[in-house]
């Protein structure tokens, strides 16, 4: 996910939604701004393992809402750099182990706020060290990526590696062709992709696999019509999308499914107005934030992916987002 327009961005019909069903931009900005001011709440400390990801989610949502300066830039950079290890990788908060997922969020944040020079000047390593940390997690045997030194593999980690290294202009550090081969081995008969070869198709894994192939310029390997059909079947009567058959709709799939459709040029295979209505019904209109489903508790994870989904389908007033 980056803050530039990408292929396949469609438009929501302005007259297709009720007048009272609108995005409460000011409330969402205020909600995100208050997230780091809740240190007297147990939930704040129970989610410390997601802190760096949460900064990325909140920062991205604010940029899409047109309020890029709503979080203090210097404090944001200071926090990111405080999470780095001498290995080059980043943990979710100071004192936590480094992992691919947090390292990707760190790179995305620094690129978003144009602070890679700060990484060079004040980080425990410069971008060279970050790139080497990511590269050493690739398997020389099959091209997959581990999340950390303990060796768990997942196509999420592979996409994260390609995403971060592409932002750092360091794709040459890894064997891209072997990574592409591994993703291709994860393809299923239904057109989707799983967490590993032979695993069932899931919208989240489809996003990371198709995204990795897009970064590698190998979308020619995707069975685009079959995948488009599987993804379009994720839309339920409520207008929301689920991640796999027989599951409930969830706002986060407004990103995973729609971005995948955008990357293969099939955004018109879902009802964008119904999806927009579902996302907007998941808002807290009084305190801000977006939940997984109407009536549930809001969180920053669903807030950013709901807003990003609206951006992809062309909801008016939002900044464009690249589906990768």
C-alpha positions in Angstrom: 0.0 0.0 0.0 1.5 3.3 -1.0 0.1 6.8 -1.4 0.0 7.1 -5.1 -2.7 6.2 -7.6 -2.5 2.8 -9.2 -4.1 0.7 -11.9 -7.8 -0.1 -12.0 -9.0 2.7 -9.7 -12.8 3.0 -10.2 -15.4 5.5 -9.0 -18.3 5.3 -6.6 -21.5 6.8 -7.9 -22.2 10.0 -6.0 -25.9 9.4 -5.9 -25.8 5.8 -4.9 -25.6 6.4 -1.1 -28.0 7.9 1.4 -27.2 11.5 2.3 -26.8 10.6 6.0 -24.3 7.9 5.2 -21.1 9.8 4.8 -17.5 9.4 5.9 -16.9 11.2 9.2 -13.4 12.4 8.3 -12.9 14.7 11.3 -13.9 12.0 13.7 -11.6 9.5 12.2 -8.7 11.9 12.4 -9.4 12.6 16.1 -9.7 8.9 16.8 -6.3 8.2 15.4 -4.7 11.1 17.1 -5.9 9.9 20.5 -4.7 6.3 20.2 -1.3 7.0 21.8 -2.9 8.9 24.6 -4.7 5.9 26.1 -1.7 4.6 28.2 -3.9 4.2 31.3 -5.9 1.5 29.5 -5.1 -2.2 29.6 -5.8 -2.6 25.9 -2.9 -0.2 25.1 -0.4 -2.5 26.8 -1.9 -5.7 25.5 -1.4 -4.5 21.9 2.2 -3.4 22.4 3.2 -6.3 20.0 1.4 -4.4 17.2 2.6 -0.9 18.1 4.8 -0.2 15.0 2.2 -1.7 12.7 -0.4 0.5 14.3 1.6 3.6 13.6 1.7 2.6 10.0 -2.0 1.9 9.9 -2.9 5.2 11.5 -0.4 7.2 9.5 -1.7 5.8 6.2 -5.3 6.4 7.1 -4.5 10.0 7.9 -2.7 10.5 4.6 -5.7 9.0 2.7 -8.0 11.3 4.7 -6.0 14.3 3.6 -4.4 15.0 7.0 -0.8 13.9 6.6 0.5 16.2 9.4 -2.0 15.1 12.0 0.7 13.0 13.8 3.9 14.6 14.9 6.6 13.7 12.3 9.6 13.9 14.6 8.1 11.8 17.3 7.0 9.3 14.7 10.5 9.0 13.3 12.0 8.8 16.8 9.7 5.9 17.7 10.5 3.9 14.5 14.2 4.2 15.0 13.9 3.2 18.6 12.5 -0.1 17.4 15.5 -1.0 15.3 18.1 -3.8 16.2 21.7 -4.0 15.3 20.8 -6.7 12.8 19.0 -4.1 10.7 15.5 -5.4 11.5 12.8 -3.8 13.5 10.6 -5.0 16.4 7.1 -3.8 17.1 8.3 -1.7 20.1 11.5 -1.1 21.9 12.7 -4.3 23.6 10.8 -6.6 21.3 12.5 -9.0 18.8 13.0 -8.1 15.2 10.6 -9.6 12.6 9.9 -9.2 8.9 6.4 -7.7 9.4 7.6 -4.9 11.7 10.6 -4.2 9.5 8.2 -3.7 6.5 6.1 -1.3 8.5 9.2 0.6 9.6 10.3 1.0 6.0 6.8 2.0 4.9 6.5 4.6 7.6 10.0 6.1 6.9 9.2 6.3 3.2 5.8 7.8 3.8 7.2 10.7 5.9 10.3 11.0 3.7 12.7 10.1 6.4 15.1 7.5 4.9 17.9 10.0 5.4 17.1 9.8 9.2 17.6 6.1 9.0 21.0 6.6 7.4 22.0 9.3 10.0 20.5 8.0 13.2 19.5 4.3 12.7 21.5 1.4 14.2 22.1 0.6 10.6 21.4 2.5 7.4 19.2 1.2 4.6 22.0 -1.2 3.6 21.6 -3.0 6.9 17.8 -3.2 6.6 18.2 -4.7 3.1 20.7 -7.3 4.3 18.4 -8.3 7.2 15.5 -8.9 4.9 17.6 -10.7 2.3 19.1 -13.2 4.8 15.6 -14.4 5.6 15.1 -15.9 2.1 15.5 -19.6 1.6 18.1 -20.5 -0.9 16.3 -23.7 -1.6 12.8 -22.6 -2.6 12.8 -18.8 -2.5 10.4 -18.5 0.4 10.9 -16.1 3.2 11.0 -16.6 7.0 9.6 -14.0 9.3 12.5 -14.1 11.7 15.4 -16.3 12.9 13.1 -19.0 14.1 12.2 -20.0 10.5 8.4 -19.8 10.1 7.5 -19.2 6.4 4.5 -17.5 5.0 3.7 -15.8 1.8 3.0 -12.7 3.8 6.7 -12.5 4.6 7.6 -12.9 1.0 5.4 -10.0 -0.1 6.7 -7.9 2.8 10.3 -8.6 1.6 9.6 -7.5 -1.9 7.5 -4.5 -0.8 10.2 -3.2 1.5 13.1 -3.9 -0.8 11.3 -2.3 -3.7 10.8 0.9 -1.6 14.5 0.8 -0.6 15.5 0.1 -4.3 17.2 -3.1 -3.2 15.4 -5.9 -5.0 18.8 -7.0 -6.3 19.6 -8.2 -2.8 17.4 -11.3 -3.2 16.6 -13.9 -5.8 13.4 -12.5 -7.2 13.0 -15.2 -9.8 13.1 -17.9 -7.1 10.6 -15.9 -5.0 8.2 -15.7 -8.0 8.5 -19.5 -8.5 7.5 -20.0 -4.9 4.5 -17.8 -5.2 3.5 -19.6 -8.4 3.7 -22.9 -6.5 1.1 -21.5 -4.1 -1.5 -21.1 -6.8 -4.7 -23.2 -6.5 -7.2 -24.7 -8.9 -9.7 -21.9 -8.1 -7.3 -19.2 -9.2 -6.4 -18.2 -5.6 -3.3 -18.5 -3.4 -2.6 -19.9 0.0 -0.1 -19.4 2.8 2.1 -22.1 1.3 1.9 -24.6 -1.6 -1.2 -26.8 -1.1 -2.9 -24.4 1.4 -6.4 -23.2 0.8 -7.1 -19.9 -1.0 -7.7 -16.9 1.2 -8.2 -13.3 0.3 -5.3 -12.1 2.5 -2.9 -14.5 1.0 -4.2 -13.7 -2.5 -3.3 -10.0 -1.9 0.2 -10.8 -0.8 0.9 -13.3 -3.7 -0.6 -11.1 -6.4 1.2 -8.1 -4.9 4.5 -9.9 -5.0 4.0 -10.9 -8.6 3.0 -7.3 -9.4 6.2 -5.9 -7.9 8.2 -8.6 -9.8 6.3 -7.6 -13.0 5.0 -11.2 -13.4 1.2 -10.8 -13.3 1.2 -12.9 -16.5 1.4 -15.9 -14.2 -2.0 -15.1 -12.6 -5.2 -16.9 -14.0 -6.9 -13.5 -13.9 -10.4 -14.4 -15.0 -10.6 -17.4 -12.6 -9.1 -15.4 -9.7 -11.5 -12.4 -10.5 -14.4 -14.8 -10.3 -13.3 -16.2 -6.9 -12.7 -12.7 -5.5 -16.1 -11.3 -6.8 -17.9 -14.2 -5.0 -16.6 -12.8 -1.7 -19.2 -10.1 -1.8 -22.3 -10.9 0.4 -25.8 -9.4 0.4 -24.7 -6.8 3.0 -22.3 -5.4 0.4 -19.3 -6.5 2.6 -16.6 -9.0 1.6 -15.4 -12.1 3.3 -12.0 -13.8 3.1 -13.1 -17.2 2.0 -16.4 -19.2 1.4 -18.9 -19.5 4.2 -17.3 -16.8 6.4 -18.7 -13.5 7.6 -18.1 -10.2 5.9 -15.3 -8.1 7.4 -14.2 -4.5 6.6 -10.6 -5.5 6.3 -11.4 -7.5 3.1 -12.4 -4.2 1.6 -8.7 -3.9 1.1 -7.5 -7.5 0.6 -10.1 -8.4 -2.0 -10.5 -5.0 -3.7 -6.8 -4.3 -4.1 -6.4 -7.8 -5.6 -9.2 -7.0 -8.1 -7.5 -3.7 -8.9 -4.2 -5.3 -9.6 -5.7 -7.6 -12.2 -8.0 -4.9 -13.6 -11.4 -6.3 -12.5 -12.7 -3.7 -10.0 -16.0 -3.6 -11.9 -16.7 -7.3 -10.9 -18.1 -6.1 -7.5 -20.8 -3.7 -6.5 -18.8 -0.7 -5.4 -21.8 1.3 -4.0 -23.0 -1.6 -1.8 -19.4 -2.1 -0.5 -19.1 1.6 0.3 -22.4 1.5 2.2 -21.2 -1.5 4.2 -17.9 0.2 5.2 -19.7 3.5 6.1 -22.2 1.5 8.3 -19.2 0.2 10.3 -18.1 3.6 11.4 -18.5 5.0 14.9 -20.1 8.4 13.8 -19.6 9.9 17.3 -16.1 8.9 18.3 -14.6 7.9 15.0 -12.9 4.7 13.9 -14.2 1.7 11.8 -15.1 -1.8 13.0 -15.1 -5.1 11.3 -18.9 -5.1 11.1 -21.7 -2.7 12.1 -22.1 -2.4 15.8 -18.7 -3.9 16.8 -15.8 -2.1 18.5 -13.6 0.0 16.3 -9.8 -0.4 15.9 -7.1 1.2 13.8 -6.6 -2.0 11.8 -10.1 -1.9 10.3 -10.1 1.9 10.2 -7.2 2.0 7.7 -8.4 -0.9 5.6 -11.9 0.5 5.4 -10.6 3.9 4.3 -8.2 2.3 1.9 -11.0 0.2 0.4 -13.1 3.4 -0.1 -10.1 5.1 -1.8 -9.7 2.2 -4.2 -13.3 2.3 -5.3 -13.1 6.1 -5.7 -15.0 7.4 -2.7 -15.0 11.2 -3.1 -12.6 13.3 -1.1 -10.0 10.6 -0.3 -6.5 10.6 -1.6 -5.7 7.8 -4.1 -4.0 4.7 -2.9 -1.9 2.2 -4.9 -3.3 -1.3 -4.6 0.2 -2.8 -4.0 
